[in-house]
Amino acid sequence: MKQIFIIHNTLIVWCKKITKQDIELFVNQPIFFIIAPFLEEIGSNTFQNMKNLIQVYAPLLQVIGSSAFGECHMLTKVFGNNIVTIGDSAFEDCYCLRDMCFDNVEKTGLKSARNCGFKTIKIPKPTNFEQVADLFQHQFQLENIDLPNMMNVDLDGINSCHNLGVIRLPKAIQIKNEKQAYPNVKVTADSSKIAQEGRYLSEFVQTDHQLDKQRVKEVLLHNISFEHNRVLYQKQLDRAQNHMQLKCICLLHTTEIPNNAFNAHYLLNDAFCPNVIKVGKFGFSQCLNLVQFYSKNLQFVGQDAFYYCNCLIKFSFEKVTHLSKLSFLCCNSLVNVDIPLVDEIPERCFDNCTGLLQIVAPNVKETKCEKLETIVRKKKELRFQELAVDEFKERKIFNALIYTHQKHCCSELIYVRTLQKMRAE
């Protein structure tokens, strides 16, 4: 039986250790999922630059080598709660990564999770901040840090986590903060007295959100505007409001997103704008964690409108007739773009969309885009497995394979216990 093979863009790994050399045969194939039920160690650079990798299932994984998943721009979730060591740059530039268990992590390397999308990070084991300090580098969506056993903390070691709101430090006895970093960050009420000195108390920031249908009805019936659970409900966009802390916007009657309206809104995950016809220049540019934009009437996409929306995987292209220069530059999570009404793809429109495998454009007469080799005229020329949008929920086949593995393990365990009983008798 082969130890490493591919089934429907899913890499199956049966071995305990894997290196870059082990997967050389598969590097040019799009891989969306990795299932590795017995994997304990990943060597350096093994899965680096796997641009379409979304999820990894490795329940026994303990050691992740340097740059093992570096620049896996679409990687969203790593299943496994036995990880002990994370090497240098192991997850650097994994922009979409926001779901991973740190319960057994004891050591993280330099730039180990730089530019990831974590909302909350909890690391129970380490007692000294130096063991994991490099984990907190350029985490633009990070709002909560939970360090239940940390005794010595260096706040100066937290770098470019601009939205950090609350830290939990129940056992802190020494806090270094010579640079007076993050003066507005609060601490939880159960944090130590030393941690509470000079800081306000707060519960953790709510990071989850969900569009409430009842709230949408209230907006329509009563013509009101309000924010609820970090979701903005409005008929028309109010530019005077500060939207920087929102996770979702619901603009029911807005027909145009003005220039720069949501530029660099790092926390925004969803935009529900059913009647928007035009998105202006830099409208959502650098919304690093925007996952989906919905409009049933979108026709015009301005220059740099969605530039650097790294996590954008769901977009309403159906009625778009006009694209602009740099509209989707560095949208790393786009995979299959269907633009049936567009007749021209402007200069650098889809440049550096590293995950893009296909553009279906039956009416395009002219293109200045470097992704020329991915453009096809016939709809669905290539077929890809489905990509779920709602927080990247795994496919049914992915769940089925995991269930099969777990069932197999249970059967093996029963067999072993039966043998042990027979021998004891």
Secondary structure, DSSP 8 states (H G I E B T S, - for coil): --SEEEETTEEEE-SSEE-GGGGGGGTTS---EEE-TT--EE-TTTTTT-TT--EEE-TT--EE-TTTTTT-TT--EEE-S---EE-TTTTTT-TT--EE--TT--EE-TTTTTT---SEEE--S-SBGGGTGGGSBS-TT--EEE-TT--EEEGGG-BS-TT--EEE-TT--EEE-TT---TT-EE-TTS-HHHHTT--B-----------HHHHHHHHHH---EEETTEEEESS--TTS--TT-SEEEESS--EE-TTTTTT-TT--EEE-TT--EE-TTSSTT-TT--EEE-SS--EE-TTTTTT-TT--EE--TT--B--TTTTTT-TT--EEE-TT--EE-TTTTTT-TT--EEE-TT--EE--GGGGGEESSTTSS-------GGG---HHHHHHHHHHHHHHHHHHHHHHHHHHHHH-
